[in-house]
Amino acid sequence: SQAILDARVLSWRLATESDPVQALLRYDEDRRPPTSQLVLANRRNGPEKVMQMAFERAPNGFVNDVNEVISADELAASAREYKLIAGFDKDAVAPDALLRFGFGFVEVGSLTPRPQLGNPRPRVFRLESDGGVINRLGFNNGGAAAALARLSARPRDGGIVGVNIGANKDSVDRTEDYVRLIETFAPVASYFTVNVSSPNTPGLRSLQQASALDELLSRVIEARDGVKERTGPTPVLVKIAPDLTLPELDDVVGVARKHRVDGMIVSNTTISRPSALRDHERAKETGGLSGAPLLDAATAVLRRMYSLTEGRLPLVGVGGIASGADAYAKIKAGASLVQVYSALVYQGTGLVTRINRELIDLLKRDGFASVADAVGADHRVK
């Protein structure tokens, strides 16, 4: 069987035009090329080799048309801004090549101030019988300077590109790393994802604790606001782990509200190993688990976050989406946007079209005119 590795993410409009993240997601539909598909390598190539092959081909383009594309009218009725890339292009090597897939925006990173190799290989493992993936990459990237040079060379109107930022493993002051990255990339970033939830950098998740997160977001927002006169406002989203307890989630929401962050991404990979996993040997590998085994836990945290924020903070639903029904469940639980990655390893990029068609059918079945109308539907009094 083929291993199809892509970082395609489905995103949907937020409910109101006035929302800062809503402004981020807008793009010119007249300029959107056809949906496209990339088949990278077969099973004998490891997951990281597949990524390397993709970026070796990226400058010359690597897309092929998908046979079946949802009509513009159908998309307009349900999910006009419905695609982005995230977590694939760690070094901002090919954001424009990836945009040519037809995505609304691309997210590069995670990037750290200084280059780092990440954790020793092998560090990516497929749990094929479970539809899951375990990774312990460890923010491997070429550093901020190289990525900045590439992003600065892009056309100013080339499309929306966000920057996912993290701290170096050996950093003395990790908060300072995030501040430096905000100041560095603000001129070229359409938005920031503050990644404090990767389980693969020792101690990083402690930045989700109330006091540490309070200091971090205080300095991050101050840095963002300090450069906005020359760069314009740049939305800041915080990506959290699915392993936080209810009191910890409550603390995170309080700090996020205090500093008026623009959204939360729920969630990153999990360090837990559900008892139902079939691949017991691979499950013993350390790292973050993603894909189908994460679906229920991540959706439960998403639902809780929507309740804690009273539906007032845009949430991005991530974790285990492999069908339109999965995406719809995230939306009804409170996600204004949803992302999919691991399922593409097993189902290929044709999954994107299938999810959209299934989602359109589900919206029509339940009488919703748009995705925005369905956000948080599970929480409404019936």
C-alpha distance (Angstrom), angle and dihedral (degrees) to the residues before:
residue distance angle dihedral
S1 . . .
Q2 3.76 . .
A3 3.75 123.6 .
I4 3.75 106.8 -140.5
L5 3.76 111.3 -166.1
D6 3.74 119.6 -171.3
A7 3.75 134.1 137.4
R8 3.73 100.0 -133.0
V9 3.76 116.3 158.9
L10 3.78 128.2 -171.8
S11 3.78 116.0 -140.8
W12 3.75 132.4 -179.1
R13 3.75 134.7 -160.4
L14 3.74 120.2 -88.3
A15 3.75 117.7 -119.2
T16 3.81 101.3 -102.1
E17 3.78 134.8 42.4
S18 3.79 90.4 -138.5
D19 3.80 93.3 62.2
P20 3.84 112.4 108.6
V21 3.78 92.6 -136.1
Q22 3.81 89.8 48.9
A23 3.78 88.3 59.8
L24 3.78 88.4 50.8
L25 3.79 93.1 55.7
R26 3.81 98.2 51.0
Y27 3.75 117.8 107.3
D28 3.79 138.6 160.7
E29 3.81 108.4 -85.9
D30 3.78 91.2 -165.1
R31 3.82 88.8 65.6
R32 3.80 95.9 47.2
P33 3.84 112.0 114.7
P34 3.80 122.8 -146.7
T35 3.77 120.5 -69.5
S36 3.81 108.5 -91.6
Q37 3.78 141.1 -161.4
L38 3.79 134.3 -141.5
V39 3.80 124.2 -162.1
L40 3.76 105.1 -172.0
A41 3.78 113.4 178.0
N42 3.75 145.4 -29.0
R43 3.74 129.6 -100.2
R44 3.79 97.5 -86.0
N45 3.81 89.4 69.8
G46 3.78 114.5 78.8
P47 3.81 119.2 -121.5
E48 3.80 93.6 -102.5
K49 3.81 92.1 47.4
V50 3.80 87.5 55.3
M51 3.80 90.2 55.1
Q52 3.80 91.5 48.5
M53 3.80 91.4 51.3
A54 3.79 90.5 50.7
F55 3.77 94.2 54.8
E56 3.79 93.2 44.1
R57 3.80 86.4 59.9
A58 3.80 97.2 38.1
P59 3.84 99.2 90.5
N60 3.80 90.0 59.5
G61 3.78 94.5 41.3
F62 3.78 127.5 -107.1
V63 3.77 108.8 -153.7
N64 3.77 132.7 121.9
D65 3.76 125.1 -171.0
V66 3.77 118.0 -100.9
N67 3.79 112.7 -127.2
E68 3.77 95.0 -133.4
V69 3.80 122.1 47.8
I70 3.77 126.9 174.4
S71 3.79 112.5 -117.2
A72 3.78 120.6 -105.5
D73 3.78 90.6 -118.4
E74 3.79 92.3 55.9
L75 3.78 91.4 47.9
A76 3.79 91.4 48.5
A77 3.78 88.4 55.8
S78 3.76 95.2 52.0
A79 3.77 120.2 7.6
R80 3.77 118.1 4.8
E81 3.78 95.8 164.6
Y82 3.74 97.2 41.2
K83 3.79 110.9 140.6
L84 3.78 143.3 62.1
I85 3.79 141.1 146.8
A86 3.81 120.3 -118.6
G87 3.77 136.5 172.3
F88 3.81 96.3 4.4
D89 3.79 106.2 87.0
K90 3.79 98.2 55.1
D91 3.83 94.9 171.4
A92 3.82 102.2 37.7
V93 3.80 89.0 -111.5
A94 3.79 98.2 142.1
P95 3.83 114.5 11.8
D96 3.80 93.5 137.9
A97 3.79 93.8 47.0
L98 3.78 87.3 51.5
L99 3.79 92.2 46.7
R100 3.79 87.6 58.1
F101 3.77 87.3 69.8
G102 3.78 84.3 76.6
F103 3.78 99.0 -103.3
G104 3.76 121.9 154.1
F105 3.79 91.0 -131.0
V106 3.78 144.5 -13.3
E107 3.80 129.2 -130.3
V108 3.80 117.3 -152.5
G109 3.80 127.1 -163.4
S110 2.88 152.9 -15.6
L111 3.79 84.4 -123.2
T112 3.79 126.8 -174.7
P113 3.82 128.0 -164.6
R114 3.81 93.6 -109.7
P115 3.81 128.6 34.3
Q116 3.78 116.4 -96.9
L117 3.79 134.5 178.9
G118 3.77 97.2 -139.2
N119 3.76 123.5 -142.6
P120 3.82 124.9 -24.3
R121 3.81 118.8 -83.4
P122 2.96 139.7 -73.7
R123 3.78 90.2 54.8
V124 3.83 106.0 142.2
F125 3.81 120.6 68.3
R126 3.80 131.6 -179.3
L127 3.81 118.0 -141.6
E128 3.78 93.3 -161.6
S129 3.78 98.1 176.3
D130 3.82 89.2 54.1
G131 3.79 100.1 39.1
G132 3.78 88.3 -121.6
V133 3.79 140.8 125.0
I134 3.81 130.5 -151.7
N135 3.79 118.3 -158.6
R136 3.77 134.1 177.1
L137 3.78 98.3 175.9
G138 3.80 96.5 144.7
F139 3.83 103.1 -147.1
N140 3.80 94.5 -60.4
N141 3.80 107.0 -172.9
G142 3.78 143.7 131.3
G143 3.78 95.7 -108.1
A144 3.78 137.2 -104.5
A145 3.80 100.0 -72.6
A146 3.80 95.4 59.0
A147 3.80 93.3 44.4
L148 3.80 91.7 47.0
A149 3.80 91.0 53.9
R150 3.79 90.8 53.4
L151 3.80 94.9 45.6
S152 3.81 92.2 45.8
A153 3.80 89.6 56.3
R154 3.80 92.3 57.8
P155 3.80 120.7 103.8
R156 3.79 109.8 -95.8
D157 3.80 90.5 -125.1
G158 3.79 94.3 41.6
G159 3.78 96.7 115.5
I160 3.80 140.2 -81.9
V161 3.80 114.6 -51.0
G162 3.80 121.1 176.0
V163 3.79 126.6 -164.3
N164 3.80 123.6 -134.1
I165 3.82 108.6 -154.0
G166 3.80 134.0 -161.0
A167 3.79 141.8 163.5
N168 3.78 128.8 -96.7
K169 3.79 113.7 -103.5
D170 3.81 93.0 -123.5
S171 3.79 96.8 39.9
V172 3.81 116.6 137.9
D173 3.82 92.0 -154.2
R174 3.78 111.5 28.3
T175 3.78 93.9 179.4
E176 3.78 88.6 58.0
D177 3.81 88.6 54.1
Y178 3.80 90.7 59.7
V179 3.80 91.8 46.1
R180 3.80 91.4 51.3
L181 3.78 91.1 49.6
I182 3.80 92.8 50.1
E183 3.80 90.6 51.4
T184 3.80 92.1 43.6
F185 3.79 99.4 48.8
A186 3.82 102.0 31.0
P187 3.83 92.4 97.0
V188 3.82 91.8 55.7
A189 3.82 105.6 26.2
S190 3.79 121.4 95.2
Y191 3.81 88.7 -162.3
F192 3.80 140.6 -15.1
T193 3.79 131.2 -122.3
V194 3.81 109.9 -158.3
N195 3.79 103.1 -150.3
V196 3.81 109.5 -157.0
S197 3.80 95.6 145.7
S198 3.78 108.8 67.9
P199 3.81 107.8 124.5
N200 3.80 91.7 -154.5
T201 3.80 100.4 76.0
P202 3.82 109.1 68.6
G203 3.78 112.3 -115.0
L204 3.82 95.4 3.4
R205 3.79 94.0 116.3
S206 3.80 90.0 59.2
L207 3.82 85.3 76.4
Q208 3.82 86.1 74.8
Q209 3.81 90.4 67.0
A210 3.79 112.3 107.0
S211 3.80 100.9 -110.0
A212 3.81 94.7 41.8
L213 3.82 93.0 44.7
D214 3.80 90.6 47.7
E215 3.80 91.3 55.5
L216 3.80 92.9 42.4
L217 3.80 96.2 50.3
S218 3.79 92.0 42.2
R219 3.78 90.3 57.9
V220 3.80 95.2 37.9
I221 3.81 93.8 52.3
E222 3.80 90.6 43.2
A223 3.80 89.6 52.9
R224 3.81 91.8 46.3
D225 3.80 92.0 49.4
G226 3.80 91.5 44.5
V227 3.79 92.5 63.6
K228 3.79 100.8 33.4
E229 3.80 94.7 97.6
R230 3.80 89.5 67.2
T231 3.80 99.0 28.8
G232 3.79 104.2 30.9
P233 3.82 124.7 -125.2
T234 3.81 113.8 -40.8
P235 3.81 117.7 -162.8
V236 3.81 115.8 -125.3
L237 3.81 120.8 -151.1
V238 3.81 125.6 -175.9
K239 3.80 121.0 -142.2
I240 3.81 114.8 -148.3
A241 3.80 136.7 -169.6
P242 3.82 125.1 -106.5
D243 3.80 90.0 -135.0
L244 3.83 97.2 72.2
T245 3.80 117.8 119.1
L246 3.79 121.9 -123.0
P247 3.85 93.2 -100.6
E248 3.82 88.9 49.1
L249 3.80 91.2 50.6
D250 3.79 89.2 50.2
D251 3.81 89.6 52.2
V252 3.80 91.9 49.2
V253 3.79 91.9 51.8
G254 3.80 91.6 49.0
V255 3.79 92.5 51.9
A256 3.81 92.8 43.9
R257 3.79 91.0 52.4
K258 3.79 92.2 46.1
H259 3.78 91.6 56.6
R260 3.80 95.5 35.6
V261 3.77 97.6 -126.6
D262 3.78 114.0 -172.3
G263 3.78 99.1 -124.9
M264 3.80 148.6 -26.4
I265 3.79 128.9 -118.3
V266 3.80 111.4 -143.3
S267 2.94 110.1 -139.6
N268 3.78 151.4 13.1
T269 3.82 123.0 -176.1
T270 3.80 121.9 -60.2
I271 3.79 130.4 -120.2
S272 3.80 90.7 -153.7
R273 3.80 122.5 96.7
P274 3.82 113.8 -145.4
S275 3.80 113.3 -134.1
A276 3.81 90.3 -125.8
L277 3.82 93.3 68.1
R278 3.82 111.1 124.3
D279 3.79 99.2 -163.7
H280 3.78 96.3 72.6
E281 3.79 96.0 170.2
R282 3.81 96.2 51.3
A283 3.80 89.5 42.5
K284 3.79 87.7 66.2
E285 3.81 90.8 66.7
T286 3.79 114.0 105.6
G287 3.78 119.8 -121.3
G288 3.76 139.9 69.5
L289 3.79 119.8 -38.6
S290 3.80 118.2 -142.6
G291 3.79 137.2 167.2
A292 3.80 130.1 52.3
P293 3.83 95.8 -13.8
L294 3.80 89.2 61.2
L295 3.80 97.2 52.0
D296 3.79 101.9 93.0
A297 3.81 97.0 40.0
A298 3.80 94.5 46.2
T299 3.80 92.3 47.1
A300 3.80 91.0 49.9
V301 3.81 90.6 53.7
L302 3.79 90.2 46.6
R303 3.80 90.9 52.3
R304 3.79 90.5 49.8
M305 3.81 92.2 48.7
Y306 3.80 91.3 52.1
S307 3.79 89.6 53.8
L308 3.80 93.2 46.3
T309 3.81 91.9 49.5
E310 3.81 91.7 42.5
G311 3.79 88.3 -130.5
R312 3.80 91.7 -67.3
L313 3.80 99.3 113.0
P314 3.81 120.4 64.7
L315 3.79 111.2 -115.4
V316 3.79 129.2 -160.2
G317 3.80 112.6 -148.2
V318 3.80 114.5 -143.3
G319 3.77 134.4 165.7
G320 3.79 134.3 76.8
I321 3.80 101.5 -1.0
A322 3.80 109.3 158.4
S323 3.82 103.0 148.7
G324 3.77 143.7 25.4
A325 3.79 88.7 -98.4
D326 3.81 90.4 56.7
A327 3.80 91.3 49.9
Y328 3.79 91.2 46.8
A329 3.80 90.6 51.5
K330 3.81 89.6 54.4
I331 3.79 91.7 49.1
K332 3.79 93.8 49.1
A333 3.80 89.1 47.2
G334 3.79 89.1 58.1
A335 3.80 111.1 -79.8
S336 3.77 117.2 140.6
L337 3.79 88.2 -172.8
V338 3.80 132.6 21.2
Q339 3.79 133.2 -157.0
V340 3.79 131.9 -156.4
Y341 3.81 128.0 -169.3
S342 3.81 119.2 134.7
A343 3.81 95.4 52.4
L344 3.79 88.6 61.7
V345 3.80 89.4 65.1
Y346 3.80 88.2 65.3
Q347 3.81 104.5 27.3
G348 3.79 103.5 31.8
T349 3.78 128.4 -135.0
G350 3.79 91.6 -59.0
L351 3.78 82.0 81.7
V352 3.81 88.3 76.8
T353 3.78 93.4 63.2
R354 3.80 92.5 42.6
I355 3.80 92.4 51.9
N356 3.79 91.4 50.3
R357 3.79 93.7 48.9
E358 3.78 92.4 46.6
L359 3.79 91.7 46.5
I360 3.79 92.4 50.6
D361 3.80 89.9 51.8
L362 3.81 92.2 48.9
L363 3.79 92.7 49.2
K364 3.80 91.3 49.9
R365 3.79 91.6 46.4
D366 3.80 91.9 55.0
G367 3.80 95.7 41.2
F368 3.81 99.3 -110.3
A369 3.80 116.6 147.4
S370 3.80 93.2 -158.2
V371 3.77 143.2 2.1
A372 3.80 89.4 -101.6
D373 3.80 89.9 61.8
A374 3.81 90.7 56.1
V375 3.82 97.4 49.4
G376 3.79 109.2 119.9
A377 3.82 93.5 -0.8
D378 3.81 91.6 144.7
H379 3.80 89.8 63.2
R380 3.79 97.6 54.4
V381 3.77 122.5 103.3
K382 3.80 108.6 -105.3
